[in-house]
Amino acid sequence: MSTVGTPDPNPGWLSDEELAHVRTRLPLLYVEAIPVRVDGLGQVTHVGVLLRATNGSITRTLVSGRVLFGETLRDALYRHLEKDLGPMAFPQLPASPVPFSVAEYFPFAGAQFTDDRQHAVSLAYVVPVTGTCDPRQDALELTWMTPMEAASDAVAADMEGGRGALLRTGLASVGRLF
């Protein structure tokens, strides 16, 4: 049976080999989210940081992932929040898809943000979640911290690829870091 002319049932995904090839030639687009809890006035009271094990080490990180071909930023953000925090997290996506920051990751030392695998551009958002978060995929747990705890040097030192600086920028964007 010929597959010529048959549409790919999942055109947004690349095989592992295709992704490795693309990563060596093009920057990839990602979304990142800082999950937060807010009070009745919309002030951030707690910040969620993921703990995960990768390559034999334990690090802290944010919700993140690639934007697929043909996928809107809102859809990508929602998909990764659900993937990392579970289907009952109930994220409250922003009304506007404008990020608080654009982070550029490079595969070499000396850059503010690093990713050994690739050159990537990431749109970063602060996203309130109202439900129960049950980390999935490669996350070991989600730790809720006060904004000041999350912005500490100790937490920043545990975060991969410079994401501690991105977390601080996100907290500043919502008035929780002075």
N, C-alpha and C positions, 0 to 999 in steps of 0.2 A: 504494500500500500504506500503510495507516495504522499509525502508531507509538503510538497511544493505547493504554495498557494494556501496552505492551511494556516490560519492565524495562530500565533503562539497563545496558549490558554493563559499564560501569566507573563505578559511582555515586560513587566517592570523588573523582573529578576534576571540576574546574570548568573551563569554557572560560576563555580569557584575559579576555573581557569580564565574565563572571560573577565571576571572582576579583578583578578590579579594582573591581567594584561592592561586593563583600563587604568588601574591605580598607578601604574608606572608612567602613564602618559597624560592623564587629565586630572584636574582637581574635581573632586566629587562634592555634591551638595548634601549637607546634613541639617537636621534640626536637633536642638538640644532644649531640654526643659528643666527648670528648677521647680519641683513640686512644692507647694506651700499650703499652709492652713491659714485662713484669715478669720478675723473676728467680725462682728456685726457691722463695723464701720469700714470693712475692707482692708484693715491693717494686717500685715503679715505678722503672725504670732509664732509660727514654727516653719522650719525649712526641712525638707526631706532629702537626705543624701544616701545614695545606694552604696552598699559594701559588696565588693565582688572579688572573686579569685580569678586571676589570669596569669598565665605563664609562671606559676609557682609563687606568686606574691598576692597579697591582699591589698586592695586599693579602694579608695572612695571615688565615686563618680556621679555624674548626672544622668538623667534619662537622655538618650541620644540614639540617632540612627539615620540611615540614608533616606533621601527623598527618591522615590521610584519614578521612572519615566511615566509621564502622564498623570502623576499624583499631585494634588494640590498641597500646599504647605499645611493647611488645616488638617487635611486627611493624614498626612505623614506625621504631624505632631500628635494627633489623636491615636494613631496606630502604635506609635512608640510608647506613649504614656500607658496605653492598655497593655502592651507587650511587657513593659518593665514593671508596672505597678499592679497589674491584674485588672480584670473586667469590672470590678466593683469600686474602682478608685473614683469614678465620676469626675473627670477633669472638667473644669470650666474654661473652655478655650477663649482666648481674647477675641473681642469683636473685630479687631483689626489684625491682619497678619504681619504687622510691623514688629520686628524683634527689638529687644532692648539693646542688643549688640550683634555684631557680625564678627565671628572669630575665624582666623585663618590658621589652620594647622599645617605644619611642615614636617617632613620625615627626617629632619636633622636637628642636631643640638644648636642652641643659640637663639632659636625662635621663642617667642613668648608662649605659644601653644604648639605642642608637638604630638605627632602620631607616627609611630615607626612604620606604619603600613603605607602611608599616602600623603598627598597634598589634598587637603579638604577645606571647604568653606562651610561654616556652620552658622545658621541663624538661631539665636538664643532667645528663649522666652521664659517668663515667670508665669506659672500656671497654678491657680488654686485648684485643689482637689478636695472634694467633700465626702467621699466614701471611704471604705476600708481598703487599705493598700496591702496587697499580698504579693511581694516581689516574685517575679518569674524569670525565666531564661537563666542567665548566668549570675544573677544577683543573689547574694546570700541573705541580705536583709535591707530594710529601709530604716534608717535612723532619723527620728525627728529631733531637731535641735532648735534652740532659740536662734534668732538671727545673729546675735553676738557670738554664740558658740560656733555657729556655722562659718562665721567670718574669721575665726581664730587662726593663728599661724599653725597650730597643731593640725587642724582639719585641712588647711591648705597644703601642708606638707604631705598628707596622706592621699591627696587627689592626684590623679594621673594627668599628664599632658598639660599642666598649667591651669586646669579647671578651677583651682582655688581662686585665681584671679577673676575668672569668669563669674564664679559664684558671688564674689564681692561686688562685681559690677552690677549683677542682677539685683542684689540687695540694695545697692545705692539707687538703682533705677526706681525702686518702689519706696524710697525714703526710709529704709531700715538700717542704713549704715552711714554713720556720721563721721 
